[in-house]
């Protein structure tokens, strides 16, 4: 493996970061919806939310990616609809799978954080005559501060999870590592180099979240 091969891995870095960003963005939106459905015990939606969480936390991410990528093509109604323009793209399928996967885990974190807020704060909001929605508007920001350390781990897991996207032909960092391995038959160097890149990205994320945690949790000191 030459230095040129190493730099080739960086061609997939932008794809890896794009998948990570959009998966976390859409995943966080879905997670908030799932959390609210569970916290407010909305009939029907609560059961649906728990079903989604059960499926995406109880099955391997790799299977989820394969199902989202290959599953829709089995239905003519989907192939003949506008959805096929999106579901036929490997990168979008990877983002969908990762978004729902991280949403399932994140919603459990968010729900736990909300429920960990001292009962006194709930009672204070009730004493002030606040509605359920107004109470959550006060409680949720406090809960999010507490969940930040745990959520940082979820972000890192999503970044590492993007490496599975190469299994559906996406040329991310891992995709190029597979390509280099196929050209040079030097698996040790190819995947070690990819690992170094992932390690570097994870290190940067850890530093960023450390700073965020210091600011977000300053109220506790």
Secondary structure as GFF3:
##gff-version 3
##sequence-region A 1 221
A	DSSP	alpha_helix	3	9	.	.	.	ID=ss1
A	DSSP	three_ten_helix	10	12	.	.	.	ID=ss2
A	DSSP	alpha_helix	13	39	.	.	.	ID=ss3
A	DSSP	alpha_helix	45	58	.	.	.	ID=ss4
A	DSSP	alpha_helix	61	70	.	.	.	ID=ss5
A	DSSP	three_ten_helix	72	74	.	.	.	ID=ss6
A	DSSP	alpha_helix	76	79	.	.	.	ID=ss7
A	DSSP	alpha_helix	84	87	.	.	.	ID=ss8
A	DSSP	alpha_helix	90	115	.	.	.	ID=ss9
A	DSSP	alpha_helix	119	127	.	.	.	ID=ss10
A	DSSP	alpha_helix	132	161	.	.	.	ID=ss11
A	DSSP	three_ten_helix	162	168	.	.	.	ID=ss12
A	DSSP	alpha_helix	173	184	.	.	.	ID=ss13
A	DSSP	alpha_helix	187	216	.	.	.	ID=ss14
A	DSSP	three_ten_helix	218	220	.	.	.	ID=ss15
###
